[in-house]
C-alpha cells in the first residue's frame, strides 16, 4: 500500500477502507509518511468529505496510535463532558462537581484556550497551586478516590491526533467536520469514559456559526461514539452572547464558585443543570429527566456539589480556601472600572466573539499556542440580551492590567452591543438534543 494511492483515492471522492485509513494514520504517526503527503490527504478530506463509517475508522485509528485508558477498575461507569468551546464557558467547573456529587464519577482531560475561547485548564490554574499536569496513574487514582479529576491531555493518548491537528492548524484544514469529529472523539474514547455528553456551541462566539453546521457535527460525533459502544448524546447550545456574566480566567472561577453556592447567573446555572441532568440519565444514575433534575437540585441545595469541588481542588494541590473566599484567594486585576450604557433601550445583541477578542486584548487569551495568559483580567457583564437599560447605567466592568488595555477592551466590548427601542426576548439556551 502506498500513501500516494490513498491520497488520490480520497482526492477523487473515493471511500477509504478501514485498512487504508489505519495505514495512513499509523505511517504519519511513526514518521514514514511525511508532512507534505499528510497535508495533501487532509485537504482531500476537507474537500471531498468522509462517510460516518470512514470517520469512525479514522477516529479508532487515532485511538490505536497510543495508550487507551480502561476505567472499569475505577468505577462501573465513568462520565465525561466535552464543549466545542465558547466565550464564558466555565461549565466543567460546575457540572463536574454536580455529577460527581450525585454519584457518577467524572474523568475529564481538557485543553487550553486559543483565540477568543477560553480553556478549562487556564481557568483552573488561576487557583493558586492547582496542578493540571497529572500522570495517567495520578489521573486514575484521583477518579477512584475523589470521583472527579480534570487534567491536561496526556501525550500518550491519541498522539496521531496531536500531530494531525498541528498540521491542520497550518494548512487551512481545521474546518472539516469529519476531521473535527474524529479529533474530539478519538481523545474522548482513548480517555476511557463510558458516558460522553457533548456541549456543541452555536453562534457568534462558537466555532460553529450556524445551527445546520453544529447539527451536522453533533450527529456525526454521536454516531461515531455510539458506533464504538459509548453512550453519547449532544446538546446544541446558544453562544450568540457570552455564557454567564464573567469572561476571563479567575473571574470565571469565581462565577463557577458562586453558582455552586446558589448565587450564580441564571443562564449559566440553568445551562449547568441541563448538562448535568443529561449525564446522570445517560450514566444510569437517574431513571428520567425529572429524577435527574431533582438530584442536581439536591446536590446544589445541600452543598454536596460545593464540597465535592473543594475536595477536587485540594486533591490537585489548589488552595481550598478559594471555595469560601474566592475574592481573597484568586488573583485580582489592578485596574478595574465599569463602563456605562451609551444610550437607553433594550439590549438586542451582545456579540460573543467580540467580547472574547476583547479579553484577548486584555491578556486573558492567547493568539498562539504556548503563550502565557494573565489570570486576573477579563470582563463582567451586568446586563444581557433582553434587558432594559438606562443611559449611563453600568453595562459591564473591565478588569485590566493597566489603563491602556482597559481603554482598548472597553471600546471593543461596547462595539459588541446592539440596541433596540422595542422589547427583545432573551435568546434560548438550548436549541435541541441529539441522541
N, C-alpha and C positions, 0 to 999 in steps of 0.2 A: 504493500500500500504506500502511496506517495502523497505528501501534503498537497502538492500542486493539483492532484486529481480531486481531492476533497474540496479545495478552493473552487475549482472550475465547476464542479457539480452544483455547489450552492450558488455560484455566480449565475448559472443557467437556470436557477429555480428548482433544482432537484431536491428531493427529500433524502437527507443523510441517514444512514443506518446507525444503529447503536454502536457498532464496531468502528465505523468511520469517525464518529464523534469522540469515542474513547481514545482512539489512536491519536487524533489531533490534540486533544487536551493533554494527554499523557506526554506526547512529544514536546509540546510547548513548555509544560511544567519542568521537564527534565533538561530542556535546552537544546534538543535535537531539531526542533522546528524553530527557526529564527523569528525575530520580531516582525520583519517585513512580510513574511508569509502569514503570520498570525493577524497582522493588521489588515491584510487583504481579505482574509476569511471573515474577520469581524465586519468589515464593510459589506461583504456579500450577504451576511446575515442581516445587517441593518436594512439593506435594500430589498432583499427577497423574502425576509421573514423566516419563521420556523413554525411547524405544527406543534401542538402541545406535546405530542409524543417526542419530537425532537428536543423540545425544551426540557422535558423530563429527563431524557437521556443526557443532555448537556449538564443539567443540574447534578445528576448522580455521578457523572464522570468527574465533576469538580469535587464532589464529596469524596470520591475514591482517591483523589490526589493527595490526601493527608489523613490525619487521625480522625476517627469518629468516636464521639463520647457515647457511652452507654450509661444511662441514668437509672436503669432498672434496679440496681443495687442500692440506690439512694432513696427512691420512693417509687410506689407503683405507677404514679402518673406525675409528670412534671410539665409545667406550662411555660410558655414564652410569649412575648408580645413584641411586635415589630411595627414601628412607624416609618412611613416613607419620608418623613421629615417635614417640619413646619415651623412657623415663627411663634415662639411662646409655648412650644410643645414640650412640657415637662411631665407628661403623663406617667412615665415609668416610675417616677419618684412617689407617686400616689397609688397607682394601680398595683405595682409590685407588693407593697405592704398590705393593701386591701385584700388581695387574693391570697397571699401567704397567711395572713391572719385568719382567713376563712378556711384554712386547712389544705390549700393546694399549693405545693412548693413552686417557686418561680426561679428559673435559672436563665439569666439573660447575658449575652455578650453584646456590647454596644459599641458605638463608634463616636468619633469626634465631629464637631461641626466643621462645615466647609461652605463658604459663601454666606448667604443670608439665613440659613437654617442652623440652629444650634445643635450641639451634640450632648448626649446624656453624660458622657464621661467628663466633659468640660464643666458641666453643671455640678456634678458630684465632687470634682476636685476643688471647687470653691469652698468646700467644708475642710477646715484645717486638718491635715493628717490623713485624709481619706485616700486609700490606695485602690487603684483600678488595675494594676499590673499583677494579677494573680496567676500563679501557675495552674495548670489543669488540675493538679492534685488538690491545691488550695480551693479552687473553684468547686470541685466535687464535695470536698469536706464541708464547705460552708452551706451548700444546699442541704446536706444531711443534718447539719447541726442547727442552722437558723431557719432554713426553709426559704431563704431569699438571698440571691447573690447577683450583682451586676458588675461585670468586669470587661476589660478590653478584649477585643477579638484575638484569640490565640493564633499565632503564625502556623501552628501545627494543624489547624482546621482549614480545609479547603484552600490550600496555598495556590491552586490554579486560579481561583477567583481573584486573589490578590494581584497576581501577575497580569491577568487579563484586564482587570479593572484599571490598573495603572496605564495599560496600553490604550484602553478605550478613552481614557481621560485626555490623551494627546492625539487621538486620531479621529475625533468628532463622531465616535460611535456610541457614546453614552446613551442617547435617547431610544435605542432599540428595546422594545418591550420584552421580547424573549430573553435578551441579554440582562435586562434589569431583573426580570423574574428569576432567572437561574442564579444570578448573583446573590439575591436576597435569600432564596430558598436553599441554596447549597450550604450557606453558613448556618441557617436555622436547623436544617436536617443534621448536619455534622455535629452541631452542639447538643443533639440528643433529645430535644423536647418532644413529648408526645402530643401536646396541645399547642397550637400556634394561632394566635389572633393577630390579624394584620390590620393595622390602622392606616388606611390608604387615604392620604390627604388630597383634596381637590381645591383648586382656586389659585388666586394671585400669589399666595405665599407658599405654594407647593410646587413640586417638580411636575406633577400632572395638572395642567391648567384647565382641562375640560373633564366633565363627568364621563364622557364617552371614553377617553383615553384611560382614565382611572378605573373605569369598569372593566375595560379590556385587560389591564394589568392585574386587577384583583382576581378576575375569573381565571386567568392563566395560573397565578400563584396558588389559588385554591385547588385547581385541577392537578397541578404538579404535586402539591403536598399530599392530597388525598390519594393520588396515584401510587405513592410510595408508603401508604399506610399511616400517615399522620392525620390527626383531627385538626382541620384547618377551616377557619372562616375569615372573611374580610369585611370590615366596616368602612364604608366610604364616608369621610367626614369633611366638614367645611373648613377651608383655610383661606377664605377671602378676606378675613380680618384676623389679627393675632388671637391665639387661644389664651383665655385668661387675660389678665391685665399686665403682667410683668414680662419683659423681654430682656434677657441678659442673665448671665450665669448665676451669680449669688442672689439676684433679685428673684429669679425663678425658683431657686431652692427655698427661699423664704415663703414664696407663694404656695409651694407644694406643702410646706410645713403648716402654713395657715389653713390649708384645705384639710389636712389631717386633724387639725383642731376644730374643724367645722366652721371656719370663717373665711373660706376661700371664695373667689369669684363664682357666680352662679353657673356660668357657661363651662368653666373648667371643672367644677365639681360634678356637674351632670355628665360631662364627657368621660371623666374617670369612672363614674359609677356604671355607665353603659358598657365600657370595655371590660371592667372587672366582672360584671354580671355575665357577659358572654363567655369569659374564660372559665367561670365557675360551672356554667351549664355544660360547656364543651368538655371540661375536665371531669364531669360526673359528680361534682360536689353538690350541685343543685339540680332538682328534677324539672324545674321550669324557670322561665324568666322572672316570674313573680317571686319564687323562692330565692333566686339569686339576688334580686334587688333587695329583699329583706335581709339576707346575710350581709350584703355590702353595707346597708344602713346600720346594722347592728355593730359591725366591725368599726365603723366610724364613731357611732354614738358612745360605744363602750370604752373607746380609747385603745382597743386592741391593735388597730392598724397603726396608730401612732407609736405604740410601744414596740411593734414589730419593726418600724422604721428606725427607732432608736437602737434596737438590737442589731440591725443590719449595719448601721453607721459604725457602731462600736466594733463589730466583727471585722470591718475593713479599715480599722485604725483611725476613723474620724472622731472629731471632738463631739461627744454625745450631748454636750450642753447645748448644741445647736437646736435641739428639739424643744427645749424650754425657753431659750433666749437667743433666737436667730440673729437679732439685731446686734447682740453683744459679741457673737462668735464669727459671723460672716464678715468678709472684708467689705468696707464701705467706700464709696467714691468721695473724693474731697470737694467736688463741685456739684451741688445738687440744686436745681431750681425748676419751678413749674412754668409752663407756658399757657397763656390764656387763649380762649377761643377768639379767632379773628372776627367772628360775626355770630349773631344769634341764628337759631334754626335747629333743624333736625339733622343728625349725622346720617348721611346716606351711604357712605362707604369709608372704610379705612384700608387702604391698600397694604396688605400684609408684607408683600415683598419690599416695599419702600421702607416700612418700619424696620424690617430685618436688615436692610442695607444701611440704615442709619446706625444700628448697633455695631455694624462692622466698622463704620466711620469712627465710632467711639472706642473700638478695640475689643469688643465682646466676641467678634467672629474673626475668621481668617480667610484670606484670599488664596493662600497656598497651603498645602499640607505641611505640617511641622512648625508652622508659625505659632508663637505664643499668643495667648489671649489674656485680656485684663478681666478678671472675675468680678470686679467691682462695678463695672459700668453697664448702662442699659437704659431702658425707657419703661416707665409705668404709666399706662393709660388710665384716665379717670372716668372717661365716658366712651361707650361703644356704640355701634351702629343701632339706630332706632331711638337713641336718647335725644331729649330736647335740651339744648344748651343756650345759655345767655352769653352775649358778647362779653369777653373779659373773664368769664368763669374758667377756673383751672381745667385745662383739657388733657394735659399729660405732664409728667415730670421727667426731666432728663438727668441721669446720674453720669457725670463725666469726670475725666482725669484733670481737665483744665477748661478754662473759659472758651478757648478757641474751638476745641472739639465739641463743646456744648452748643455753641452757636451753629456750627455746621450741621449737627444732628438735629437740632430743633427745627431748622429750616426744612430738612428732609422729611421729618415726621409731619410737619404742617402740610407739606405737599401731598401726604398720603390721604388727607381728609377730603371728602366731597360732601356737599351740603344740599339740603332741601328745605323749602319753606312749608312743605306738607309733611304730615306724619309718615314715618317709614317703619315697616315691620322688621323686627330683628331677623337675621338670617337663620335658617335651620342649622342645627349642629350635625345631624346625621342625615345623609341622603338615602342610603339603603344598606342592607346587609346581604352579602353574597356567601351562600353556603354550598 
